[in-house]
């Protein structure tokens, strides 16, 4: 069951990432600090695994508490 949760979360995040117009961004608009972002993402990913169907929502809530939002990427972001 845990593998199913991980697969669901990964598929949700990866499929959204493939769209090319959404990305994790800082809520205050400043540039991402890769090490801080990686730490927050890893912690939130671990917490989101506890939820079955709402893993993506749990991930977004957790990241938002740490100052990151999943939002439309500005032009030239990639």
The 8 nearest C-alpha neighbors of each residue, nearest first, counted from 0:
[[1, 3, 2, 4, 51, 5, 6, 48],
 [2, 0, 4, 3, 5, 48, 49, 51],
 [1, 3, 5, 0, 4, 6, 7, 48],
 [2, 4, 6, 0, 1, 5, 7, 51],
 [5, 3, 1, 7, 2, 6, 51, 48],
 [4, 6, 2, 8, 7, 3, 9, 48],
 [5, 7, 3, 9, 4, 8, 10, 2],
 [8, 6, 4, 10, 5, 9, 3, 11],
 [7, 9, 11, 5, 10, 6, 54, 55],
 [10, 8, 6, 12, 11, 7, 13, 5],
 [9, 11, 13, 7, 8, 12, 14, 6],
 [12, 10, 8, 14, 9, 13, 7, 15],
 [11, 13, 15, 9, 10, 14, 16, 8],
 [14, 12, 16, 10, 15, 11, 9, 17],
 [15, 13, 17, 16, 11, 12, 10, 18],
 [14, 16, 12, 13, 17, 18, 11, 21],
 [17, 15, 13, 14, 18, 19, 12, 21],
 [18, 16, 14, 19, 15, 13, 20, 21],
 [17, 19, 16, 15, 20, 14, 21, 13],
 [20, 18, 17, 21, 16, 15, 22, 72],
 [19, 21, 72, 71, 18, 22, 16, 73],
 [22, 20, 71, 72, 70, 19, 16, 69],
 [23, 21, 72, 69, 70, 24, 71, 16],
 [24, 22, 69, 68, 67, 70, 25, 21],
 [25, 23, 68, 67, 22, 26, 69, 31],
 [24, 26, 67, 28, 27, 66, 29, 68],
 [25, 27, 67, 66, 28, 68, 24, 63],
 [26, 28, 25, 29, 66, 67, 24, 30],
 [29, 27, 25, 26, 30, 24, 31, 67],
 [28, 30, 27, 25, 31, 26, 24, 32],
 [31, 29, 32, 28, 25, 24, 27, 33],
 [32, 30, 33, 25, 29, 36, 24, 35],
 [31, 33, 35, 34, 36, 30, 37, 29],
 [34, 32, 36, 35, 31, 37, 38, 30],
 [33, 35, 37, 36, 32, 38, 39, 31],
 [36, 34, 38, 37, 32, 33, 39, 31],
 [35, 37, 33, 39, 34, 38, 40, 32],
 [38, 36, 34, 40, 35, 39, 33, 41],
 [37, 39, 35, 41, 36, 40, 42, 34],
 [40, 38, 36, 42, 41, 37, 43, 35],
 [41, 39, 37, 43, 42, 38, 44, 36],
 [42, 40, 44, 38, 39, 43, 37, 45],
 [41, 43, 39, 45, 44, 40, 38, 46],
 [44, 42, 46, 40, 45, 41, 61, 58],
 [43, 45, 47, 41, 46, 42, 40, 58],
 [46, 44, 42, 43, 48, 47, 41, 49],
 [45, 47, 43, 48, 44, 49, 42, 58],
 [48, 46, 54, 44, 57, 58, 49, 45],
 [47, 49, 50, 45, 46, 4, 5, 44],
 [50, 48, 47, 46, 51, 45, 54, 4],
 [51, 49, 54, 48, 47, 53, 52, 57],
 [50, 52, 4, 53, 54, 49, 48, 3],
 [53, 51, 54, 50, 4, 55, 7, 56],
 [52, 54, 56, 55, 51, 50, 57, 47],
 [55, 53, 47, 57, 50, 56, 52, 8],
 [54, 56, 58, 57, 53, 8, 59, 11],
 [57, 55, 59, 53, 58, 54, 60, 47],
 [56, 58, 54, 60, 47, 55, 59, 61],
 [59, 57, 55, 61, 47, 56, 60, 43],
 [58, 60, 56, 62, 57, 61, 63, 55],
 [61, 59, 63, 57, 62, 58, 56, 64],
 [60, 62, 58, 64, 63, 59, 43, 57],
 [63, 61, 65, 59, 67, 64, 60, 58],
 [62, 64, 67, 66, 60, 65, 61, 68],
 [63, 65, 61, 62, 66, 60, 67, 59],
 [66, 64, 62, 63, 67, 61, 39, 60],
 [65, 67, 63, 26, 64, 25, 62, 68],
 [68, 66, 25, 63, 26, 62, 24, 65],
 [67, 69, 24, 63, 23, 26, 70, 25],
 [70, 68, 23, 22, 24, 21, 59, 67],
 [71, 69, 21, 22, 68, 72, 23, 24],
 [70, 72, 21, 20, 22, 73, 69, 23],
 [71, 73, 21, 20, 22, 76, 70, 74],
 [72, 74, 76, 75, 71, 20, 21, 77],
 [75, 73, 76, 72, 77, 20, 71, 19],
 [74, 76, 77, 73, 72, 20, 19, 71],
 [77, 75, 73, 74, 72, 22, 20, 19],
 [76, 75, 74, 72, 19, 73, 20, 22]]
